[in-house]
Amino acid sequence: MTFQFAPARREQVSLLIALAGASGSGKTYSALRLAKGMAPAGKIAFIDTEARRGLHYAEEFEFLHSDMRPPFRPAAFIEGIHAAEAAGAEVVIIDSFSHEYDGQGGITEWADELEQAGTKSPGNWKIPKRAHKTLMNALLQCRASIIFCLRADEKIRIARENGKTVVEPLGWMPICEKRFMFEMTASFTLTPDRPGIPHFDLPHKLQRQHRGMFTDTKPIGEDSGIALAEWARGGAPAPTVAQFKPTEPADETTDDLMAWDSKLATAALQGTDSLRETWNTVPKPLKKTLEAALRNRHQPLATEADAKAPA
């Protein structure tokens, strides 16, 4: 292979966006609004794993639809993405990508099938994990932008304190392979009480260059998609945070804290080792402020991820 180098320029960057939440949190509608902004004159392809529920929005949005049936093997998602690209899609929506992990024929069920057939743990995970890795490589090489809708569970911890049973909420965790969220350009958690509105106090990933494109005061919409697409094409910088009037002042310290909180949340989804490694890189002046978030939100999520991970 012959390597050629040229000055770095941001142009035609593909985006991977994840929207996680429970039923009724506005994932599908938000994904379609975001996609419409990202490709106003182009094609949107919708890979539907949920019995054609995406067609509920056929009169509100223009998009190509494909009914994906089980088994939800990683290879089937690769085939769907390639077909969407061949159809000329600029943006692909996969709803719900959680089926690749725990749906009928997904990698969790696949590992169970191999174990029942006599392949002992952890060997039963070898083939499904390899197939998932192949899928991730395909996603990273896709030239279209992809929006993933993911189901999420609200985790709790039940403990005894001072002779009383205490139920402690641990937040929402997306249903997917534990390293998946780490590959996202941006990710958000949505909840049924505020459909479509990102929660910056729940697991999310939002890099500094995209901070001005989203707010926690209104639902994700076409304006965010337009800003993302313009940034990906190498156009003008994102709108300033002030234009969106966030709930917190957008000074440099706040921006740094939110960026590191986002990194810790993403690391927590990969387990305790990943969280510890990321925490060790947090600048010392910020650690004191982030200690409570580490203890109350990120570490419990990391513990859940450890328990969820295959051996």
Rosetta blueprint (number, residue, H / E / L):
1 M L
2 T L
3 F L
4 Q L
5 F L
6 A L
7 P L
8 A L
9 R L
10 R L
11 E L
12 Q L
13 V L
14 S L
15 L L
16 L E
17 I E
18 A E
19 L E
20 A E
21 G E
22 A L
23 S L
24 G L
25 S L
26 G L
27 K H
28 T H
29 Y H
30 S H
31 A H
32 L H
33 R H
34 L H
35 A H
36 K H
37 G H
38 M H
39 A L
40 P L
41 A L
42 G L
43 K E
44 I E
45 A E
46 F E
47 I E
48 D E
49 T L
50 E L
51 A L
52 R L
53 R H
54 G H
55 L H
56 H H
57 Y H
58 A L
59 E L
60 E L
61 F L
62 E L
63 F L
64 L E
65 H E
66 S E
67 D E
68 M L
69 R L
70 P L
71 P L
72 F L
73 R L
74 P H
75 A H
76 A H
77 F H
78 I H
79 E H
80 G H
81 I H
82 H H
83 A H
84 A H
85 E H
86 A H
87 A L
88 G L
89 A E
90 E E
91 V E
92 V E
93 I E
94 I E
95 D E
96 S L
97 F L
98 S L
99 H H
100 E H
101 Y H
102 D H
103 G L
104 Q L
105 G L
106 G L
107 I H
108 T H
109 E H
110 W H
111 A H
112 D H
113 E H
114 L H
115 E H
116 Q H
117 A L
118 G L
119 T L
120 K L
121 S L
122 P L
123 G H
124 N H
125 W H
126 K H
127 I H
128 P H
129 K H
130 R H
131 A H
132 H H
133 K H
134 T H
135 L H
136 M H
137 N H
138 A H
139 L H
140 L H
141 Q H
142 C L
143 R L
144 A L
145 S E
146 I E
147 I E
148 F E
149 C E
150 L E
151 R E
152 A E
153 D E
154 E E
155 K E
156 I E
157 R E
158 I E
159 A E
160 R E
161 E E
162 N L
163 G L
164 K E
165 T E
166 V E
167 V E
168 E E
169 P E
170 L E
171 G E
172 W E
173 M E
174 P E
175 I L
176 C L
177 E L
178 K L
179 R L
180 F H
181 M H
182 F H
183 E H
184 M L
185 T L
186 A E
187 S E
188 F E
189 T E
190 L E
191 T E
192 P L
193 D L
194 R E
195 P L
196 G L
197 I L
198 P L
199 H L
200 F L
201 D L
202 L L
203 P L
204 H L
205 K E
206 L E
207 Q L
208 R H
209 Q H
210 H H
211 R H
212 G H
213 M H
214 F L
215 T L
216 D L
217 T L
218 K L
219 P L
220 I L
221 G L
222 E H
223 D H
224 S H
225 G H
226 I H
227 A H
228 L H
229 A H
230 E H
231 W H
232 A H
233 R L
234 G L
235 G L
236 A L
237 P L
238 A L
239 P L
240 T L
241 V H
242 A H
243 Q H
244 F H
245 K L
246 P L
247 T L
248 E L
249 P L
250 A L
251 D L
252 E H
253 T H
254 T H
255 D H
256 D H
257 L H
258 M H
259 A H
260 W H
261 D H
262 S H
263 K H
264 L H
265 A H
266 T H
267 A H
268 A H
269 L L
270 Q L
271 G L
272 T H
273 D H
274 S H
275 L H
276 R H
277 E H
278 T H
279 W H
280 N L
281 T L
282 V L
283 P L
284 K H
285 P H
286 L H
287 K H
288 K H
289 T H
290 L H
291 E H
292 A H
293 A H
294 L H
295 R H
296 N H
297 R H
298 H H
299 Q H
300 P H
301 L H
302 A H
303 T H
304 E H
305 A H
306 D H
307 A H
308 K H
309 A L
310 P L
311 A L
